[in-house]
Amino acid sequence: MNNDIDYLLKLIKSQHNLEEGDLGKINQVFNEFYLSFSSNNPMKLTEENDAPSPSYWIVTPQSSYKKVILFFHGGGFNMGSTYGHQDLCQMLSKYTGFSVFSVDYHMPAEHPFPAAVEDCLQSYLWLLEEGFQERDLVIAGISAGGNLALSALLALKKMEEELPLCAVCMSPAVDLTFPVVYNHLKDVKDWMNHEQLNKFRELYLQGKDPKNPLASPIYGDLEDLPPLMLQAGSRELLLCDINRFRDLAVEEEVKVNLEVWQNMFHCWQMFHSHLPGAEGSMRSIGEFVRKLSDD
């Protein structure tokens, strides 16, 4: 297993180069790379033409059409799409029994922060307008998408809108100031480094304040948020920040289930078909969501 993980880390590192180049071509390679690890489980992907942002329904034989996971993809805010994350979406549907509604939120430079947050927020409000009940909605995301899931919750709370059943955040980026000197953490063996994180932030925020709660949810008012599930890997660069976020949320009496998966790295869930033990993280998400939904 360690050899598999080390090999994967080298492979992933080779795919995440944000040096000068055509971001469109980089994004295409990024998406195809993720799809190369697809489990090929049965699913159906359908575009939703009436939604406020480019969006897609992903359903499996297990999907309920009355319960929905609103999903935000990863990619450092500057890359990624539903297309590249469709296998992860079908796994979420398979284990939760919910349909997945995945949003291709706008990305810089043409649509600077907080455009992506607005897209995610409007997508949730659209689902409510379509007749879905907040108790039947879950907000979920991975990496940058986990950040957007939490930012959308904070925005909805400020608007005094009804909040969803819960939120699920896989390897979320919760603090874009990236305060920890990660190079001094001897146990960190991730595919990212501090320089890449700073580059992601620079492209996303374009000089705006990284302590804005819609950019870094850790600086927001966390009181009265719905139950949260956070997943991180023990080799993850963002683990310290995720731990800090969990502690602050618990101080505000938010119910938080933090899982730290041993020997896993940032966004390992995307590679569940290659790392057999990693599918357990998806199963755990399913158990978390179903228990809340059944209560």
C-alpha positions as CSV (number, residue, x, y, z in Angstrom):
1,M,0.0,0.0,0.0
2,N,2.8,2.5,0.8
3,N,4.3,1.9,-2.6
4,D,1.0,2.6,-4.2
5,I,0.6,5.8,-2.3
6,D,4.1,7.0,-3.0
7,Y,3.7,6.2,-6.7
8,L,0.3,8.1,-6.8
9,L,1.8,11.1,-5.1
10,K,4.5,11.4,-7.8
11,L,1.9,10.9,-10.5
12,I,-0.4,13.6,-9.0
13,K,2.5,16.1,-8.6
14,S,3.2,15.8,-12.3
15,Q,-0.3,16.9,-13.1
16,H,-0.5,20.0,-11.0
17,N,1.8,22.6,-12.6
18,L,0.4,26.1,-12.6
19,E,3.4,27.7,-14.2
20,E,2.6,30.0,-17.1
21,G,0.6,28.2,-19.8
22,D,-2.9,27.7,-21.2
23,L,-5.1,27.1,-18.1
24,G,-7.8,25.6,-20.5
25,K,-5.4,22.9,-21.7
26,I,-4.1,22.4,-18.1
27,N,-7.6,21.9,-16.9
28,Q,-8.4,19.4,-19.7
29,V,-5.4,17.3,-18.7
30,F,-6.4,17.6,-15.0
31,N,-9.9,16.3,-15.7
32,E,-8.8,13.5,-17.9
33,F,-6.2,12.4,-15.3
34,Y,-8.9,12.1,-12.6
35,L,-11.2,10.2,-15.0
36,S,-8.4,7.7,-15.7
37,F,-9.0,6.4,-12.1
38,S,-12.8,5.9,-12.7
39,S,-14.4,2.9,-11.1
40,N,-16.9,2.6,-14.0
41,N,-19.8,2.0,-11.7
42,P,-23.3,2.6,-13.2
43,M,-24.4,6.2,-13.3
44,K,-26.2,8.7,-15.4
45,L,-25.0,12.3,-16.0
46,T,-27.5,14.9,-17.2
47,E,-27.0,18.6,-17.8
48,E,-29.5,20.9,-16.0
49,N,-30.2,23.8,-18.4
50,D,-32.4,25.8,-16.1
51,A,-29.9,26.2,-13.2
52,P,-28.2,29.5,-12.5
53,S,-24.8,28.1,-13.3
54,P,-23.6,25.2,-15.5
55,S,-24.7,22.2,-13.5
56,Y,-25.3,18.5,-13.8
57,W,-27.3,15.7,-12.2
58,I,-25.5,12.5,-11.4
59,V,-27.7,9.6,-10.4
60,T,-27.1,5.9,-9.7
61,P,-29.4,3.0,-9.2
62,Q,-29.4,3.9,-5.5
63,S,-30.4,7.6,-6.0
64,S,-33.5,9.2,-4.5
65,Y,-34.9,11.9,-6.6
66,K,-36.2,13.8,-3.5
67,K,-32.9,14.1,-1.7
68,V,-30.0,15.9,-3.2
69,I,-26.3,16.5,-2.5
70,L,-25.2,19.9,-3.9
71,F,-21.6,19.2,-4.8
72,F,-18.7,21.6,-5.5
73,H,-15.6,20.2,-7.3
74,G,-12.0,20.7,-6.4
75,G,-9.1,22.1,-8.4
76,G,-7.5,24.9,-6.4
77,F,-10.4,27.3,-7.5
78,N,-8.8,27.5,-10.9
79,M,-9.3,24.1,-12.4
80,G,-11.6,21.1,-12.2
81,S,-15.2,20.4,-13.3
82,T,-18.1,18.0,-12.9
83,Y,-16.7,16.0,-15.8
84,G,-13.5,15.2,-13.9
85,H,-15.3,14.6,-10.6
86,Q,-18.2,12.5,-11.9
87,D,-16.8,9.2,-10.5
88,L,-16.5,10.8,-7.0
89,C,-20.1,12.1,-7.4
90,Q,-21.5,8.7,-8.3
91,M,-19.7,7.3,-5.2
92,L,-21.4,9.9,-3.1
93,S,-24.7,9.0,-4.6
94,K,-24.1,5.2,-4.2
95,Y,-23.3,5.4,-0.5
96,T,-25.8,8.1,0.6
97,G,-28.7,7.2,-1.6
98,F,-29.0,10.9,-2.6
99,S,-28.9,12.3,-6.2
100,V,-26.0,14.6,-6.8
101,F,-26.3,18.1,-8.3
102,S,-22.8,19.3,-9.3
103,V,-22.0,22.9,-10.1
104,D,-19.4,24.1,-12.5
105,Y,-18.9,27.4,-10.7
106,H,-17.1,30.3,-12.5
107,M,-13.4,30.5,-12.1
108,P,-10.8,33.4,-12.3
109,A,-9.5,35.5,-14.0
110,E,-12.7,36.4,-15.9
111,H,-14.8,35.8,-12.8
112,P,-12.9,36.9,-9.7
113,F,-13.7,36.2,-6.1
114,P,-16.4,36.0,-4.8
115,A,-18.1,34.9,-8.1
116,A,-17.6,31.2,-7.3
117,V,-19.2,31.6,-3.8
118,E,-22.2,33.5,-5.5
119,D,-22.6,30.6,-7.9
120,C,-22.7,28.1,-5.1
121,L,-25.1,30.2,-3.1
122,Q,-27.5,30.7,-6.0
123,S,-27.4,27.0,-6.8
124,Y,-28.7,26.2,-3.3
125,L,-31.4,28.8,-3.5
126,W,-32.4,27.5,-6.9
127,L,-32.9,24.0,-5.5
128,L,-35.1,25.4,-2.8
129,E,-37.1,27.3,-5.4
130,E,-37.5,24.0,-7.3
131,G,-39.3,22.6,-4.3
132,F,-36.6,20.6,-2.5
133,Q,-36.7,20.9,1.3
134,E,-33.7,22.0,3.2
135,R,-33.8,18.9,5.3
136,D,-33.4,16.9,2.1
137,L,-30.3,18.9,0.9
138,V,-26.7,18.3,1.7
139,I,-23.9,20.6,0.7
140,A,-20.6,18.8,-0.1
141,G,-17.3,19.6,-1.7
142,I,-13.7,18.5,-2.0
143,S,-10.6,20.7,-1.6
144,A,-11.5,24.1,-3.0
145,G,-15.1,22.8,-3.2
146,G,-15.0,22.0,0.5
147,N,-14.0,25.7,1.1
148,L,-17.0,26.8,-1.1
149,A,-19.3,24.5,0.8
150,L,-18.5,26.1,4.1
151,S,-18.4,29.6,2.6
152,A,-21.9,29.0,1.1
153,L,-23.2,27.9,4.6
154,L,-21.8,31.2,6.1
155,A,-23.5,33.2,3.4
156,L,-26.8,31.4,3.8
157,K,-26.7,31.9,7.5
158,K,-26.0,35.7,7.1
159,M,-29.0,35.9,4.7
160,E,-31.1,34.0,7.4
161,E,-32.0,31.3,4.9
162,E,-32.8,27.8,6.0
163,L,-29.6,25.7,6.2
164,P,-29.2,22.2,4.8
165,L,-29.3,18.9,6.7
166,C,-25.5,18.9,6.9
167,A,-22.3,19.6,5.0
168,V,-19.6,17.1,4.0
169,C,-16.1,18.6,3.3
170,M,-13.3,16.4,2.0
171,S,-9.8,17.8,2.4
172,P,-11.3,21.4,2.7
173,A,-9.1,24.5,2.4
174,V,-10.4,26.4,5.4
175,D,-7.8,29.2,5.8
176,L,-6.3,30.7,2.7
177,T,-3.7,32.6,4.7
178,F,-2.0,29.2,5.1
179,P,-0.4,30.2,8.4
180,V,1.4,27.0,9.4
181,V,5.1,26.6,8.2
182,Y,4.3,23.3,6.6
183,N,7.9,22.6,5.6
184,H,8.7,22.1,9.3
185,L,6.0,19.3,9.7
186,K,8.0,16.2,9.4
187,D,5.0,13.9,8.9
188,V,3.6,15.8,5.9
189,K,4.2,13.9,2.7
190,D,1.5,15.4,0.4
191,W,1.6,16.1,-3.3
192,M,1.1,19.8,-2.6
193,N,3.6,22.3,-1.2
194,H,3.3,25.8,0.3
195,E,4.4,27.5,-2.9
196,Q,1.5,25.8,-4.8
197,L,-1.0,26.8,-2.2
198,N,0.1,30.5,-2.4
199,K,-0.2,30.3,-6.2
200,F,-3.8,28.9,-5.9
201,R,-4.6,31.8,-3.5
202,E,-3.1,34.4,-5.8
203,L,-5.0,33.3,-8.8
204,Y,-8.3,33.0,-6.9
205,L,-8.3,36.1,-4.7
206,Q,-6.3,38.4,-7.0
207,G,-5.2,40.6,-4.1
208,K,-8.4,40.5,-2.0
209,D,-8.3,39.8,1.7
210,P,-7.7,36.1,2.4
211,K,-9.2,36.6,5.9
212,N,-12.6,37.4,4.4
213,P,-14.8,34.6,5.8
214,L,-16.1,33.8,2.3
215,A,-12.5,33.1,1.3
216,S,-11.4,31.5,4.6
217,P,-14.4,30.1,6.5
218,I,-12.3,29.7,9.6
219,Y,-12.7,33.4,10.2
220,G,-16.5,33.3,10.0
221,D,-19.2,33.1,12.6
222,L,-19.6,29.4,13.0
223,E,-22.4,29.4,15.5
224,D,-25.5,27.5,14.6
225,L,-24.0,25.8,11.5
226,P,-25.6,22.4,10.7
227,P,-23.7,19.1,11.5
228,L,-20.4,18.9,9.6
229,M,-18.4,16.0,8.4
230,L,-14.7,16.8,7.7
231,Q,-12.3,14.3,6.2
232,A,-8.5,14.7,6.0
233,G,-5.5,12.5,5.5
234,S,-2.8,12.0,8.0
235,R,-0.2,13.0,5.3
236,E,-2.3,16.0,4.4
237,L,-0.7,19.5,4.1
238,L,-4.0,21.1,5.3
239,L,-4.5,18.8,8.3
240,C,-3.4,21.4,10.9
241,D,-5.8,24.0,9.5
242,I,-8.7,21.5,9.4
243,N,-8.0,20.6,13.0
244,R,-8.1,24.3,13.9
245,F,-11.4,24.7,12.1
246,R,-12.9,21.7,13.9
247,D,-11.9,23.1,17.3
248,L,-13.4,26.5,16.6
249,A,-16.6,25.0,15.3
250,V,-16.9,22.7,18.4
251,E,-16.4,25.8,20.6
252,E,-19.5,27.2,19.0
253,E,-21.4,23.9,19.8
254,V,-21.5,22.8,16.1
255,K,-21.6,19.0,15.8
256,V,-18.5,18.0,13.9
257,N,-17.3,14.6,12.8
258,L,-13.7,14.8,11.9
259,E,-12.1,11.7,10.3
260,V,-8.3,11.6,9.8
261,W,-7.5,8.7,7.5
262,Q,-4.1,7.2,8.2
263,N,-1.5,7.5,5.5
264,M,-3.8,9.3,3.1
265,F,-3.1,12.5,1.3
266,H,-5.0,15.5,0.0
267,C,-8.1,14.4,-2.0
268,W,-7.3,10.7,-1.8
269,Q,-11.0,10.0,-2.2
270,M,-10.6,10.7,-5.9
271,F,-8.4,7.6,-6.2
272,H,-10.6,5.1,-4.3
273,S,-10.5,2.7,-7.2
274,H,-6.7,2.5,-6.9
275,L,-6.5,2.6,-3.1
276,P,-9.0,-0.1,-2.0
277,G,-9.1,1.1,1.6
278,A,-10.0,4.6,0.5
279,E,-13.5,3.5,-0.5
280,G,-14.2,3.2,3.2
281,S,-14.1,7.0,3.4
282,M,-17.0,7.1,1.0
283,R,-18.9,4.5,2.9
284,S,-18.4,6.6,6.1
285,I,-19.8,9.7,4.4
286,G,-22.8,7.6,3.4
287,E,-23.4,6.4,7.0
288,F,-23.1,10.0,8.3
289,V,-25.6,11.4,5.8
290,R,-28.1,8.6,6.1
291,K,-28.2,8.6,9.9
292,L,-29.0,12.4,9.9
293,S,-31.5,11.9,7.1
294,D,-33.3,9.1,9.0
295,D,-33.4,10.8,12.4
